[in-house]
Structures are given as C-alpha cells and as structure tokens.
Amino acid sequence: MKPAPFIRHAPKTLDEALKILGEVATQDGRVLAGGQSLVPIMAFRLAKPAHLVDINGVEGLDKIASNGKVLSIGACVRHAAFHKPVVDNPLGKLLAYVARHIAHYPIRVRGTFCGSLAHADPASEWCLTAATLDATMVAKSTRGERSIAARDFFAGIMATALAEDELLAEVKLPLLAPDAKFGFNEFNRRAGDFALAAVLVSYRMQGGFMTDVHVGVGGAEASPRRIAEAEVALNGQAPGDKVFRAAAEAAAAAVEPLEDHQTSGDYRRDLVRAVVRRALEHSA
Ligand SMILES: Cc1cc2nc3c(=O)[nH]c(=O)nc-3n(C[C@H](O)[C@H](O)[C@H](O)COP(=O)(O)OP(=O)(O)OC[C@H]3O[C@@H](n4cnc5c(N)ncnc54)[C@H](O)[C@@H]3O)c2cc1C
C-alpha cells in the first residue's frame, strides 16, 4: 500500500519547525525524523497524518555534547552515531553496546535516538536506556520549553507526555561515575527483532559492594521503568550468583507483563527473570 496524501514541510530552523508544528498539530501534523517507524505505519495506513514536519534539514539538531555532567542528544542524532563511544565516560561504552541491539544497520543509519523516545515502543532499547538512567527530555513548542523526567515521560504503549505541538528537541543523559559498571541483555526470537524483554543495569562498586544500583526493564510492560524491588536486592551487596538470582526473582515478581497471542504473561515474566540475571552477569 502507499501512504495517504500528506503535505511535507521542510523547515530550516528550529523556530520555523515549532511554528509549523504549532499550526498543523491539530490537523494530525506529525514530526518526521528518521521515518523508520512513522513511514512503515503510514505505508500500512495505520497512520494518515495530513502534514509532516520534516526536521532532517533543521540546523543544529544533530549535535551530541557533554558538559562534564550530562550528555545532550539532539533530535536528529541517529542510532548509528553511538556505534563508537561518543564520550570518554562509561556512558559512551554503554550506549555503544546497547546501540548495536537496535534493529539492523540500515535502520540505525536513519532512525534517531529522540524519535525512538517520541515513538515510545515498549521494547525500544533507547526508551529503556532513558528510563534506567533517569534521562531528562527537553520538549519545545511555540509556547516555550519544559523538561520532563523519564519517569513522567512514558505514558504507556506508544504514548508519552509530549503534547501534539511539542518537539522533543533534546534528551539529557547523566554521565556515569568513572568507576561505574553496566550490563545489558535482551531476548528476541530473531536478531534485530524488537525484544520480548530487555534489561539494563548500572551500579558503582565501593569497597567491594554495589551502590547506586539502577535496574531497568523494557519490553515486558507497557513502558520501560526502573524496578525498585530488584535494586533493593542488589544495593549494598557484593556481586555474585546468589545475589543476582535474588534480584532477578524480585524483578520477575514485580513486573505486570504484557500478553499477546504469541507470548503469555508467564512466559514474559520468565524472560524477565532470565534477562535480569544475564545482564547482571554481563556487568560483572
Ligand atoms: C524492521 C525494523 C526493526 C526495528 N527494530 C527496532 C528495535 O529492535 N529496537 C528499536 O528501538 N527500534 C526498532 N525499530 C524502530 C527504529 O528504531 C526507529 O528508528 C525509531 O523507533 C523511531 O525513530 P525515527 O527517527 O525513525 O522516528 P520516526 O519514524 O520519524 O517517528 C516516529 C514517531 O515519533 C515522532 N517523532 C519523531 N521524532 C520526534 C521528535 N523529535 N519530537 C516529537 N516527535 C517525534 C513522529 O512524529 C512519529 O510519530 C525498527 C524499525 C524497523 C523498520
């Protein structure tokens, strides 16, 4: 099938993009970033936006910058930008490791970090990263700018706190401590598919014990989130098989798994148990 007719707008500046988005938002105007999610659903006519605000030509949106505390990722930064560490900090290595689990190479060359967050697929690796590391989203519109914490941003399957006329201009990820460790694991039936469950963990090691533990689970529930029960099981403990299994059990018990015709809730819960343990083993 071909998409329904639409008008493509090609602003050159952010102000121009926000102005057009403000004007067309009420007529199902949408932002077009990498197009790797929007274009397929338009081709299937699951979405029929009347206007596309194509931000690919907007100056300055393709920047990645660090101020020593936070990594800022602009709206047109592609997944492939993270194939190599973008910052000399454990966060750079973490993003490079996670990036290669997203789809396939041609999709990573076009798809954007911010587009993934705005699309909010429950299984998106970048949504999981943002939720686990307590990212801050910077939303802009002609009405002004606001910052949204990750825990307030994700609002269910493909739903976010963004208003129709808001552009996700930038995402801010806190840099990790120099001694931080991370682990990631996901399960999917075929390489490149969306994960049925995915886990990202990060923590610091102090005196042989794990501190400042973050455990995020994606793909299993409507939105990715940190799992406090698993973090409590790990904080202050020495890493090891028994502790990792206890955290995995706590995470599996805490999630309310999504179900579909191929995947039962029990199966997904079991996957959460497995991927939490594997991510922790990876971290160690
Ligand atoms: C075969 C295939 C496999 C894939 N596998 C994976 C996978 O394993 N993991 C994964 O995470 N993703 C996967 N994807 C999706 C891919 O990562 C997309 O790139 C991503 O979800 C959306 O980014 P985009 O820049 O392409 O956004 P677009 O497709 O351009 O837009 C997606 C949605 O977000 C909105 N939007 C985009 N940018 C902004 C913004 N800055 N502000 C406000 N709204 C915005 C659009 O209006 C639209 O509604 C896959 C895609 C395909 C085709």
PDBQT file of the ligand as one rigid body, heavy atoms in Angstrom, charges set to zero:
ROOT
HETATM    1  C1  LIG A 301      12.386  -3.582  10.662  1.00  0.00    +0.000 C 
HETATM    2  C2  LIG A 301      12.514  -2.629  11.839  1.00  0.00    +0.000 A 
HETATM    3  C3  LIG A 301      13.039  -3.107  13.023  1.00  0.00    +0.000 A 
HETATM    4  C4  LIG A 301      13.179  -2.246  14.105  1.00  0.00    +0.000 A 
HETATM    5  N1  LIG A 301      13.696  -2.743  15.266  1.00  0.00    +0.000 NA
HETATM    6  C5  LIG A 301      13.873  -1.921  16.320  1.00  0.00    +0.000 A 
HETATM    7  C6  LIG A 301      14.440  -2.381  17.535  1.00  0.00    +0.000 A 
HETATM    8  O1  LIG A 301      14.859  -3.542  17.657  1.00  0.00    +0.000 OA
HETATM    9  N2  LIG A 301      14.541  -1.504  18.567  1.00  0.00    +0.000 N 
HETATM   10  C7  LIG A 301      14.114  -0.203  18.457  1.00  0.00    +0.000 A 
HETATM   11  O2  LIG A 301      14.225   0.550  19.428  1.00  0.00    +0.000 OA
HETATM   12  N3  LIG A 301      13.587   0.270  17.329  1.00  0.00    +0.000 NA
HETATM   13  C8  LIG A 301      13.454  -0.546  16.254  1.00  0.00    +0.000 A 
HETATM   14  N4  LIG A 301      12.904  -0.049  15.097  1.00  0.00    +0.000 N 
HETATM   15  C9  LIG A 301      12.420   1.345  15.085  1.00  0.00    +0.000 C 
HETATM   16  C10 LIG A 301      13.547   2.327  14.803  1.00  0.00    +0.000 C 
HETATM   17  O3  LIG A 301      14.488   2.312  15.851  1.00  0.00    +0.000 OA
HETATM   18  C11 LIG A 301      13.041   3.773  14.632  1.00  0.00    +0.000 C 
HETATM   19  O4  LIG A 301      14.101   4.490  14.117  1.00  0.00    +0.000 OA
HETATM   20  C12 LIG A 301      12.579   4.501  15.882  1.00  0.00    +0.000 C 
HETATM   21  O5  LIG A 301      11.594   3.815  16.570  1.00  0.00    +0.000 OA
HETATM   22  C13 LIG A 301      11.933   5.861  15.542  1.00  0.00    +0.000 C 
HETATM   23  O6  LIG A 301      12.897   6.781  15.218  1.00  0.00    +0.000 OA
HETATM   24  P1  LIG A 301      12.746   7.628  13.905  1.00  0.00    +0.000 P 
HETATM   25  O7  LIG A 301      13.750   8.708  13.998  1.00  0.00    +0.000 OA
HETATM   26  O8  LIG A 301      12.838   6.725  12.743  1.00  0.00    +0.000 OA
HETATM   27  O9  LIG A 301      11.288   8.273  14.068  1.00  0.00    +0.000 OA
HETATM   28  P2  LIG A 301      10.114   8.480  13.020  1.00  0.00    +0.000 P 
HETATM   29  O10 LIG A 301       9.751   7.175  12.391  1.00  0.00    +0.000 OA
HETATM   30  O11 LIG A 301      10.433   9.605  12.115  1.00  0.00    +0.000 OA
HETATM   31  O12 LIG A 301       8.949   8.961  14.009  1.00  0.00    +0.000 OA
HETATM   32  C14 LIG A 301       8.356   8.055  14.917  1.00  0.00    +0.000 C 
HETATM   33  C15 LIG A 301       7.289   8.802  15.727  1.00  0.00    +0.000 C 
HETATM   34  O13 LIG A 301       7.905   9.717  16.634  1.00  0.00    +0.000 OA
HETATM   35  C16 LIG A 301       7.541  11.063  16.314  1.00  0.00    +0.000 C 
HETATM   36  N5  LIG A 301       8.771  11.854  16.439  1.00  0.00    +0.000 N 
HETATM   37  C17 LIG A 301       9.987  11.565  15.906  1.00  0.00    +0.000 A 
HETATM   38  N6  LIG A 301      10.902  12.443  16.313  1.00  0.00    +0.000 NA
HETATM   39  C18 LIG A 301      10.261  13.327  17.114  1.00  0.00    +0.000 A 
HETATM   40  C19 LIG A 301      10.681  14.463  17.863  1.00  0.00    +0.000 A 
HETATM   41  N7  LIG A 301      11.963  14.862  17.879  1.00  0.00    +0.000 N 
HETATM   42  N8  LIG A 301       9.756  15.136  18.587  1.00  0.00    +0.000 NA
HETATM   43  C20 LIG A 301       8.453  14.747  18.593  1.00  0.00    +0.000 A 
HETATM   44  N9  LIG A 301       8.004  13.654  17.922  1.00  0.00    +0.000 NA
HETATM   45  C21 LIG A 301       8.894  12.959  17.192  1.00  0.00    +0.000 A 
HETATM   46  C22 LIG A 301       6.982  11.032  14.902  1.00  0.00    +0.000 C 
HETATM   47  O14 LIG A 301       6.046  12.072  14.690  1.00  0.00    +0.000 OA
HETATM   48  C23 LIG A 301       6.349   9.653  14.875  1.00  0.00    +0.000 C 
HETATM   49  O15 LIG A 301       5.081   9.679  15.496  1.00  0.00    +0.000 OA
HETATM   50  C24 LIG A 301      12.777  -0.880  13.995  1.00  0.00    +0.000 A 
HETATM   51  C25 LIG A 301      12.259  -0.391  12.783  1.00  0.00    +0.000 A 
HETATM   52  C26 LIG A 301      12.130  -1.249  11.709  1.00  0.00    +0.000 A 
HETATM   53  C27 LIG A 301      11.595  -0.708  10.413  1.00  0.00    +0.000 C 
ENDROOT
TORSDOF 0
